[in-house]
Amino acid sequence: MLIRVVREPRPGERRVALVPRGAAALVTSGHRVVVPPGVGMDAGMTDEAYIAAGAEISDGAPAADVVVGVGPLTLDDVGPTKAVIGFLDPLGAPAEIARFAEAGITALALELIPRSTLAQSMDALSSQATSAGYEAVLLGAFALPRFLPMMMTAAGTVRPARVLVLGAGVAGLQAIATARRLGAIVSGYDIRPAAREQVESLGAKFVGGPVVAAAEQAGGYAAEVDEETRRQQQDALAAAVAESDLIITTAQVQGRRAPLLITAAMVSSMKPASVIIDLAAPTGGNCELTSPGEVVAHFGVAIHGPEDLARNTAGDASEMYSRNVLSLITHLTHDGSLVIGPDDEIATSTCVARGGKVTDERVLAALEGRV
């Protein structure tokens, strides 16, 4: 197959979908790999490294069998191709999936990789969440006008900062681990039953709040809860929010608005110069005052709404993403072409458009206004 890497369309994006190591593996398997000049420079990947890996450097967009990108990608980004692999935001932008279908392009959305043992190496959401959780703590540490660790100095003892992490998925657990490494006193919360053990295994305290088995979907993803449960969450978390110096929120539900965990009144109870880093900003935010892409000040508290922190560690984030893409292509390739087998859970879960039709029921429901 001819596999082409796109130049990422979003301003500020530094990641690349395929690194030289991944390109070399595909070339060794008999594929052609074409990359735009300078596509990996911001992630530390030179054109010379791609050439050494057997890839071709081209300014054009030759017709491809597969186009790979980070994204979210649109039809206008990919150029002529039979298939596209990347973040496609299928539940947030279903009309774009319909455009892929109308163009006859097979669209594979990495957001929908099932969380199974077989698909673990393809789970790009998790790999990029690892980077985002790490970066969230660093952003918070820079924004906070105090040290994270306790320090014994000639000028006296400096107490450690208190960090609260809401959501114990991949990003949240990485945030907990990073804050602990930096010496903070860390607490965590997630509504899913398995969360307490995961939070405590990293040396953090699990703070009070409802734990609901129905809040976990198949595959470990969080599910939406009712209004009463949300109110109970907010009431239970109020004290922990008030005493925290830095809060990192990561709670998201696929295809839905992020759950509201921190109200404006709760922010008002925090100490001046406290900081909130809301990783759920792109889907509405876990904090009532979050504004995507901006820093909002409220009675001395700074609420950051970063839209994609994974790009900040572009080198390692690209390496992980490239392995995810390579693993998926390898899994789906049979006799030199991509095969979407009807009995292949990974293929059917990820494929949202094929043969001129939208194939995912949730995307179809969104297009028809049923969600």
C-alpha positions as CSV (number, residue, x, y, z in Angstrom):
1,M,0.0,0.0,0.0
2,L,1.0,3.6,-0.4
3,I,0.7,5.2,3.1
4,R,0.8,9.0,3.3
5,V,1.3,11.1,6.4
6,V,-0.6,14.4,6.5
7,R,0.8,17.7,7.6
8,E,-1.3,18.4,10.7
9,P,-3.8,21.2,10.0
10,R,-4.4,22.6,13.5
11,P,-2.3,25.7,14.5
12,G,0.2,24.8,17.1
13,E,0.1,21.0,16.6
14,R,3.6,19.6,16.9
15,R,2.9,15.9,16.8
16,V,3.3,13.7,13.7
17,A,1.3,10.6,13.1
18,L,4.2,8.3,12.0
19,V,7.8,8.6,13.2
20,P,10.8,7.2,11.3
21,R,10.8,4.0,13.4
22,G,7.2,3.3,12.4
23,A,7.9,4.3,8.7
24,A,10.8,1.8,8.7
25,A,8.5,-1.0,10.0
26,L,6.0,-0.3,7.2
27,V,8.6,-0.1,4.5
28,T,10.1,-3.4,5.7
29,S,6.6,-4.9,5.4
30,G,6.5,-3.9,1.7
31,H,4.6,-0.6,1.9
32,R,5.5,2.8,0.5
33,V,5.5,5.6,3.0
34,V,5.3,9.3,1.8
35,V,5.7,12.2,4.2
36,P,5.7,16.0,3.6
37,P,9.0,17.8,4.1
38,G,9.7,18.9,7.7
39,V,6.6,17.2,9.0
40,G,8.3,15.8,12.0
41,M,10.7,18.6,12.9
42,D,8.7,20.0,15.8
43,A,8.7,16.5,17.3
44,G,12.5,16.0,16.8
45,M,12.1,13.9,13.6
46,T,14.3,15.1,10.7
47,D,13.7,14.4,7.0
48,E,17.0,12.6,7.0
49,A,15.7,10.2,9.5
50,Y,12.7,9.5,7.4
51,I,14.8,9.0,4.3
52,A,17.1,6.6,6.2
53,A,13.9,4.7,7.3
54,G,13.0,4.2,3.6
55,A,10.2,6.9,3.4
56,E,9.8,9.3,0.5
57,I,9.7,13.0,1.0
58,S,7.1,14.8,-1.1
59,D,5.5,18.2,-1.2
60,G,2.5,16.8,-3.1
61,A,-0.4,14.6,-2.0
62,P,-0.2,11.5,-4.2
63,A,-3.3,9.3,-4.2
64,A,-2.9,7.0,-1.3
65,D,-4.3,3.7,-0.1
66,V,-4.2,5.0,3.5
67,V,-3.7,8.5,4.9
68,V,-2.7,8.8,8.6
69,G,-2.8,11.9,10.8
70,V,-3.3,13.0,14.4
71,G,-6.2,15.3,13.7
72,P,-9.0,15.7,14.3
73,L,-9.0,15.4,10.5
74,T,-11.5,16.5,8.0
75,L,-12.1,15.5,4.4
76,D,-10.3,18.7,3.3
77,D,-7.2,17.7,5.2
78,V,-6.5,14.2,3.7
79,G,-6.4,14.6,-0.1
80,P,-7.0,11.7,-2.4
81,T,-7.1,8.4,-0.5
82,K,-9.0,5.2,-0.1
83,A,-8.9,5.2,3.7
84,V,-8.0,7.5,6.6
85,I,-6.8,6.7,10.1
86,G,-6.6,9.3,12.9
87,F,-8.7,11.2,15.4
88,L,-11.8,12.1,13.5
89,D,-14.1,13.3,16.3
90,P,-17.0,11.1,15.0
91,L,-19.4,11.8,17.8
92,G,-18.6,15.5,18.0
93,A,-18.5,16.2,14.2
94,P,-20.8,13.5,12.6
95,A,-21.3,15.6,9.5
96,E,-17.6,15.3,8.7
97,I,-17.9,11.5,8.8
98,A,-20.8,11.8,6.4
99,R,-18.5,13.7,4.0
100,F,-15.9,10.9,4.2
101,A,-18.7,8.4,3.4
102,E,-19.9,10.5,0.4
103,A,-16.4,10.6,-0.9
104,G,-16.1,6.8,-0.7
105,I,-13.4,6.9,1.9
106,T,-13.1,4.3,4.6
107,A,-12.8,6.2,7.8
108,L,-11.2,4.7,10.9
109,A,-11.6,6.7,14.1
110,L,-8.9,6.0,16.7
111,E,-11.2,7.4,19.4
112,L,-13.3,4.3,19.1
113,I,-10.6,1.7,19.5
114,P,-12.1,-0.9,22.0
115,R,-10.4,-1.2,25.3
116,S,-9.5,-4.8,25.1
117,T,-6.3,-6.8,25.6
118,L,-5.8,-7.3,21.9
119,A,-6.4,-3.6,21.1
120,Q,-4.2,-2.2,23.9
121,S,-1.3,-1.4,21.6
122,M,-3.7,0.6,19.3
123,D,-5.3,2.7,22.1
124,A,-4.3,6.2,21.0
125,L,-6.7,7.8,23.4
126,S,-4.8,6.3,26.3
127,S,-1.3,7.0,24.9
128,Q,-2.1,10.7,24.3
129,A,-3.9,11.0,27.7
130,T,-0.7,9.8,29.3
131,S,1.1,12.8,27.9
132,A,-1.8,15.2,28.7
133,G,-1.9,14.1,32.4
134,Y,1.8,14.6,32.8
135,E,1.7,18.0,31.1
136,A,-1.3,19.1,33.2
137,V,0.8,18.8,36.4
138,L,3.7,20.7,34.8
139,L,1.3,23.5,33.7
140,G,-0.2,23.7,37.1
141,A,3.2,23.7,38.8
142,F,4.3,26.7,36.6
143,A,1.0,28.5,37.2
144,L,1.0,28.0,41.0
145,P,2.9,30.6,42.9
146,R,4.4,28.1,45.3
147,F,6.4,24.9,45.5
148,L,4.8,21.5,45.1
149,P,7.1,19.6,47.5
150,M,7.8,20.3,51.1
151,M,11.1,22.0,51.5
152,M,13.3,22.4,54.6
153,T,15.2,25.6,54.1
154,A,17.3,28.0,56.2
155,A,14.3,30.3,56.0
156,G,12.0,27.7,57.5
157,T,9.9,24.8,56.3
158,V,7.7,25.2,53.3
159,R,4.6,23.0,53.4
160,P,3.8,20.9,50.4
161,A,1.0,21.9,48.0
162,R,-2.3,20.0,48.0
163,V,-3.2,18.6,44.6
164,L,-6.7,17.2,43.8
165,V,-7.2,15.1,40.7
166,L,-10.8,14.5,39.5
167,G,-11.2,11.5,37.2
168,A,-9.0,8.5,37.5
169,G,-8.7,7.4,33.8
170,V,-5.3,7.3,32.1
171,A,-4.8,11.1,32.2
172,G,-5.9,11.3,35.8
173,L,-3.7,8.5,37.0
174,Q,-0.7,9.9,35.2
175,A,-1.5,13.3,36.8
176,I,-1.6,11.7,40.2
177,A,1.7,9.8,39.6
178,T,3.4,13.0,38.3
179,A,2.2,15.2,41.2
180,R,3.4,12.5,43.7
181,R,6.8,12.4,42.1
182,L,7.0,16.2,42.5
183,G,6.3,15.9,46.2
184,A,2.8,17.2,46.5
185,I,0.1,15.8,48.8
186,V,-2.3,14.3,46.3
187,S,-6.0,13.2,46.5
188,G,-8.1,11.8,43.8
189,Y,-11.7,10.9,42.9
190,D,-13.6,9.0,40.2
191,I,-17.1,7.8,40.2
192,R,-16.2,4.3,38.9
193,P,-15.9,1.5,41.4
194,A,-12.4,0.4,40.4
195,A,-11.0,3.9,40.9
196,R,-10.4,3.8,44.7
197,E,-7.9,1.0,44.4
198,Q,-6.2,2.6,41.4
199,V,-5.9,6.0,43.1
200,E,-4.6,4.5,46.4
201,S,-2.1,2.3,44.6
202,L,-0.3,5.4,43.5
203,G,0.0,6.7,47.0
204,A,-2.9,9.3,46.8
205,K,-5.9,9.6,49.1
206,F,-9.3,8.7,47.7
207,V,-11.6,11.6,48.6
208,G,-15.3,11.1,49.4
209,G,-18.0,11.0,46.8
210,P,-20.5,8.6,45.3
211,V,-19.2,5.5,43.6
212,V,-21.7,4.0,41.1
213,A,-21.2,0.8,39.2
214,A,-23.6,2.0,36.4
215,A,-21.1,4.9,35.7
216,E,-18.7,2.5,34.0
217,Q,-19.4,1.4,30.4
218,A,-18.0,-1.7,28.8
219,G,-14.3,-1.3,28.3
220,G,-13.7,0.9,31.3
221,Y,-15.0,4.2,29.9
222,A,-17.0,6.5,32.1
223,A,-20.7,6.7,31.5
224,E,-23.1,9.6,32.1
225,V,-24.9,9.8,35.5
226,D,-28.1,11.4,36.5
227,E,-28.6,14.9,37.9
228,E,-29.0,13.7,41.5
229,T,-25.7,11.8,41.4
230,R,-23.9,14.9,40.0
231,R,-25.3,16.9,42.9
232,Q,-24.1,14.4,45.4
233,Q,-20.6,14.5,43.7
234,Q,-20.5,18.3,44.0
235,D,-21.6,18.2,47.7
236,A,-19.1,15.5,48.6
237,L,-16.2,17.2,46.8
238,A,-16.8,20.7,48.1
239,A,-14.5,20.4,51.1
240,A,-11.7,18.8,49.1
241,V,-11.9,21.6,46.5
242,A,-11.8,24.3,49.1
243,E,-8.5,23.1,50.6
244,S,-6.7,22.3,47.4
245,D,-4.0,24.5,45.9
246,L,-4.0,22.8,42.5
247,I,-6.9,20.9,40.9
248,I,-6.6,18.9,37.7
249,T,-9.9,17.7,36.2
250,T,-10.0,14.9,33.6
251,A,-13.5,13.5,33.7
252,Q,-15.1,13.0,30.2
253,V,-17.8,10.9,28.7
254,Q,-17.6,9.8,25.0
255,G,-20.0,11.7,22.8
256,R,-21.4,13.8,25.7
257,R,-20.7,17.1,27.5
258,A,-18.1,16.7,30.2
259,P,-19.7,16.2,33.7
260,L,-19.9,19.4,35.8
261,L,-17.9,18.7,39.0
262,I,-16.9,22.1,40.2
263,T,-19.4,24.9,40.4
264,A,-18.6,28.6,40.5
265,A,-19.5,28.7,44.2
266,M,-16.9,25.9,44.8
267,V,-14.3,27.9,43.0
268,S,-15.1,31.0,45.2
269,S,-14.4,28.8,48.2
270,M,-10.8,28.2,47.1
271,K,-7.8,30.1,48.4
272,P,-6.6,33.1,46.3
273,A,-3.8,32.1,43.7
274,S,-5.1,28.5,43.5
275,V,-5.1,26.9,40.1
276,I,-7.5,24.6,38.2
277,I,-6.3,22.8,35.0
278,D,-9.4,21.5,33.2
279,L,-8.5,18.8,30.7
280,A,-12.1,18.4,29.8
281,A,-12.3,22.0,28.4
282,P,-12.8,20.8,24.8
283,T,-16.0,19.0,25.7
284,G,-17.5,21.7,28.0
285,G,-15.2,21.5,31.0
286,N,-15.6,19.9,34.5
287,C,-15.6,23.4,36.0
288,E,-18.5,25.7,35.5
289,L,-16.2,28.6,34.7
290,T,-13.9,26.9,32.2
291,S,-13.4,28.6,28.8
292,P,-11.7,26.4,26.2
293,G,-8.3,27.8,25.2
294,E,-8.3,30.5,27.8
295,V,-7.3,31.3,31.4
296,V,-10.2,32.6,33.4
297,A,-9.6,34.5,36.7
298,H,-12.3,34.2,39.4
299,F,-11.7,35.8,42.8
300,G,-7.9,35.1,42.4
301,V,-8.3,31.5,41.2
302,A,-6.9,30.8,37.7
303,I,-9.0,28.3,35.7
304,H,-7.0,27.0,32.7
305,G,-8.9,25.4,29.8
306,P,-6.1,23.8,27.6
307,E,-7.4,22.3,24.4
308,D,-4.7,19.7,23.8
309,L,-1.7,19.4,26.2
310,A,-0.4,16.2,24.5
311,R,1.2,18.3,21.8
312,N,3.6,19.8,24.3
313,T,5.5,16.5,24.7
314,A,5.4,16.1,20.9
315,G,8.4,13.8,20.7
316,D,7.2,11.0,23.1
317,A,3.5,11.6,22.2
318,S,4.3,11.1,18.5
319,E,6.3,7.9,19.3
320,M,3.4,6.5,21.2
321,Y,0.8,7.5,18.6
322,S,3.0,6.1,15.8
323,R,3.1,2.8,17.5
324,N,-0.7,2.9,17.9
325,V,-1.1,3.6,14.2
326,L,1.4,1.0,13.2
327,S,-0.2,-1.7,15.3
328,L,-3.7,-0.9,13.8
329,I,-2.4,-1.0,10.2
330,T,-0.6,-4.3,10.9
331,H,-3.7,-5.8,12.5
332,L,-5.9,-4.8,9.6
333,T,-3.6,-5.6,6.7
334,H,-4.2,-8.9,4.9
335,D,-2.6,-9.7,1.5
336,G,-1.3,-6.1,1.1
337,S,-4.5,-4.2,1.8
338,L,-6.7,-3.0,4.6
339,V,-9.5,-5.5,5.4
340,I,-12.5,-4.6,7.6
341,G,-13.6,-8.0,8.7
342,P,-17.2,-8.3,10.0
343,D,-16.1,-10.5,12.8
344,D,-13.1,-8.3,13.8
345,E,-14.2,-6.2,16.8
346,I,-11.3,-3.8,16.4
347,A,-12.1,-3.2,12.7
348,T,-15.9,-2.8,13.2
349,S,-15.6,-0.6,16.3
350,T,-13.2,1.8,14.7
351,C,-14.7,2.0,11.2
352,V,-17.2,4.8,11.0
353,A,-17.6,5.1,7.2
354,R,-17.2,2.6,4.4
355,G,-18.6,1.8,1.0
356,G,-20.2,5.2,0.7
357,K,-22.2,4.9,4.0
358,V,-21.8,5.9,7.6
359,T,-21.4,2.6,9.5
360,D,-21.4,3.6,13.1
361,E,-24.9,3.6,14.8
362,R,-23.9,6.5,17.2
363,V,-22.8,8.7,14.4
364,L,-26.0,7.9,12.4
365,A,-28.0,8.8,15.5
366,A,-26.2,12.1,15.8
367,L,-26.8,12.8,12.2
368,E,-30.5,12.1,12.6
369,G,-30.8,14.2,15.7
370,R,-31.6,11.3,18.0
371,V,-28.9,12.2,20.5
